[in-house]
Amino acid sequence: MRLVTNNTFSPFFFNNPSTMAGFGGGHCFPYPLFAVITILAVVHSIIASIASLQLLRIHLRSLQQGWTRQKVFHLLIGSSNWGYSIYLALILLAACKELTYWSHSCGFIFMALPKVLFFAAFLLLLSFWVDLCHQPDDDDDYEGSFSEEPLLGKTSNELILLNRDRHRKCFPIRFSRIGYRQKIVTMVLLLLLITIMAFAVIIWIGLGKNPIDSEVVARVYLDISAIGMLFLGGALACYGILLCLKMSKVRAEKPSSEMGKVAGLTIVSVLCITSSSCVELLTDIPMMFHWHQQRTMNDVCASLLLILYFFVGM
């Protein structure tokens, strides 16, 4: 059961209608929530900037390799954090300006897109771990790292065509040479984007005189999203453990150091995904875009849940 009722608990909005006057009358949100949302927006901007700079550094260092999974991973993480930063900033603006259209389809899209990019990033990481777990047990298994693993699967015939493709700069990525599991990640990402647009259209239709409840539609999407993230977290945990067990059988210094990185990344990923999914399933914290529904709640509790969802969980 969600920790929310029609009149008592909500992770968003105003303690009294007078706070809707705008910045001139204080803040559109209670002061603790306003401060937390502002700080979270800044934090996500910093993380996005770090990911973007790291992507640029890696790309300049390995121009010959093209797009690797590490580069795409940093691109997705950076884009996701930029999306959350913009979303949090727009929440404050929309609430204080009383932008009704924002609180429906528009706000839903800005809320859902960063989570989809976050999901795609860790799905890409999972695809890399699956590849490592299904390759032969040799001492050379782990000579390649996540940074060196190409996004494109190159065969002997494809290497012959590589020189020819160097002159084709208009569209450098040839989808016919993308690895099988990376194709799956791409298809899942496209499917999720189509699903977001479908739900946004249904939410928009629900604004008219019909039986569709836009808020219920958004909650259904969030529940499905949270369940999908939990499955991803479980898969990351399973393959992280399998990969660590496989590395432990290899007698080399590099696999030993890489095993610690995999174990740490597995723990952090599972904790992040689990915490954000629990908040998504049990509260309405992700529904902050639905600002026009004025409800009251404990500001301290809301602030802690916001930090748990938008910082610890992302």
N, C-alpha and C positions, 0 to 999 in steps of 0.2 A: 504494500500500500504506500502511496506517495505521502510524503510529509507535507501535505498541503490541503487546505480546505478552502471553501469559497469565501470565508470571512476571517480566517485566523492566520494561517501560515502561507507566506509567499516569499520567494527569494528576491522579490523586487518591489520597488516602488515606495510609496509615500506614506509617512506616518499621519499626515493630514493634508487636506486639499490645498491649504495655503502654500505649501511648498511647490505647487505647480506654477507659481507665478513667474518662475525663471530665475536666472542668476541674480537678478536684482533683489529678490526676496530671500536670499540665502542660496539654496541649491535645490534642484529638482528632485534629487534623491536626498535622503537623510545624510548628514555629514559623514558618518563612518562609511556608508556605502559609496558615497561620492569619492572619498579619498581612496578607498580600496580599488574601485574601478579605474580611477586615474592612474594609480601606481601599477596596476596590472597591465594597462595599456602601454605604459612606458617600458615595463619589463619585457613584454612581448616584442616591442620595437627593438630593444637591445638584443634579445635573442635572435631576432630576424636579421639584424645587422651583422651579428657575429657569423651566422650561418651564410649570409651572402658574401661576406669577406672571405670566409673559409672556402666557399665555392669558387670565388675568383682566384684565390691563391692556388688551389688544386688545379684549376683549369689552366692557368698560366704555366704551371710546373709540368703539366702533362698534356700539352696540346696535341701531340702525336697520337695519343690514345683515344681521342674523341670523347664521347659521353660514356663514362663508367657508371656503375651502380652507385658508387659513393657520391659522384657529382649530382646524379639525379636525386639521391637521398637528401643531400644538403639543399638542393633546389626546392624539394617538397617541404622540408622542415622550415626553410626560410619563408616560403610562400604561405604556409600555414600560420606561422607566427605573425607575419604581416597582416594576414586576414583577421586574426583575433584582435590585433591592435586596432585596426580600422573599425572592427565590429564594436569593440568596447567604447571607442571614441564616439561613434555614431549613436550608441545607446544614450550617452549623456546629452548629445545634441538633440536627438529626436524626442527624448523625454521632456526637455526644457522648452522645446519649440512646439510640443504637442503635434508632431507629425503623424497623423493617423495612418497614412498609407504605409509608413515605415513599420508600424506595429503588426503588419500582416505579411503579405508575400515578400516584400522587399527585405524586411528584417529577418524573415525566415531564411532567405537565400544567403544573406551575409552571415547568419549563424551557422548554417549547415556546411558551406563550402570549406572553411578552414578545417573542420573535423574530417571531411572527406580527404583532404590533402594529407592530414596527419595519419589517417588510416592507410592511405596509399604508400606513405613513406615506410611504415612498419611492415606493410605487406611486401614491399620490395626487399626489406631486410630479411623477412622470413624466406623469400625466394632464394636469397643468397645462402642462408643456412641450410635450406633443403638441398641445394646443389652440393654443398660441402658434405652433407651427411650421406649423399648417395654416390660419392665418388670412391674409388678404390682406396684401401688402407695402405698407403705408401708414405715414406718419409717426406716425399715431395708434395704431399697433399696440401700442405698449408704454406707452401712457398709463396703463393699468391695471396694477397690480402684483399679486404673489401675495397680498398682504394685502387687496386690493380685489376680487379675483376671487370672485364669489359661488359657493357650493356648489350652489345651486339655479339651474337654467336658467330664466330668466324670459322668457316671450313676451308679446306685446301682450295676449292674452286672459288670461294668467296675472296680469298686472299689474292687470287689472280685479278679479280675485278676491283680490288681495293685501289690500285694505282689509277685505274680509269675513273673511279668515283671521286678521286681527289680534286678533279677538275669540275665536279658538280657541286658548287658551293651554294646553290639556291636552296637545296633541301638535303642536308648532309646525312640525315638518318634514313636508311632504307628499311622499311618495316618488314620486308621479306627476310632480313637477316637478324631481326631481334630474336633473342632466345625464347624458347617455348614458355618458360615460367614468367618471363618479362611480358610476353604477350598476354598472359592471363592477368597480370597486374594491370596492364593497360586496359584490357576489356572490362575488368572490375571497376576501374576508375571511371570509364565512360558510362558504364551502367549506373553507377552511383550518381553521376552528374545528371543523367536522364531522369533518375528517380527523384532527385531534388527538384528539378523543373516540374515534374508531374505533380508532386506534393504541393509546390508553390501555386500551380494552376488550380488545384483542388481547394487550397486555402483561399485563393482569390474568389473562386466561385462561391465558397461558403459565406462570403460577405453579403450575398444577396438573400432574397427571401426563399430559402430552401432548407431542407432538413440537415444540411451539412454544417457541422460545428467546426470552425476553423481551428479553434484551440485544441479540440480533440484530435484533429488530423495531425497537427504539429506534435502532439504528445505521442501519437502512434509512431510517427517517424523517429522520434527520439528513443522510444523503446526499442524499435528495430535496430537503430544505430548502436545503442548500448549493448544489445545482445550480440551484434556482429563484432563489436570491439572485444567483448569477453571471449568469443571464440578465437579471435586473433591473439589475445593475450595467452589463452591456453595453448595455442599452436606454437607461439614463441617460447613458452616455458618448456614444452615437450622437446622441440628441436634444439633449444639451447642446452638442455640436459644431455640429449643425444650427442650433440656436437662436442660438449665438454668430455663426455665419456670416450668419444672417438679420439679426441686430442690426447687424452691421458695415456692412450696406448702407443702414441708415437714418441720415440726417443729422440727428441731434439729440443734445443733451447727455445726456438721460436714458437712452436706449438704450446710450450708451457706458458710463455708470456701471453700468447693469444688466448689461451684458455681462461686466464683471469679476466681479460677484456670481455670475452663472450659471457662469462658468468655474471660479471657486473652489469653488463648491458641487459642481460636477461632479467635480472632482479629489478633493475630500474624500470624497464619497459613494462613488466607485469604489474608492478606497483602503480605506475602512472595510468595504465589502461584500466586496471581494476578500480582505482579510486574515482576516475572520471566516469566510468560506467555506472558505478553505484550511485554517485550523485545524480547522474542522468536518469536512472531508474526510480530513485526514491524521492527526488525533489523536482521542483520546477526551475532550478537555477538556470539551465540553458534557455529557458523561455523568457529571458530578460527583454527580448525584443517586443514582447507582448505588454508593453508598458502601460497601456490605457486601462488595464484592469487594476484598480486601486485596491490594495489589500495591505494589511499591517502584519508585521512580524518583528521578531527580535533582531535588531540591527547587528548585534555582535554575532549572533548565530549565522545570519545571512553573510556577513563579511567573511567568516571562517569557511563557509561553504563555497563562496566565490574564490577564495584563495585555493581551496582544495581542488576545485574544478578547473579554474583557468591557469593555475600555476603548477601545483603538484601534479595534476592530471594531464597537463599538456606540456 
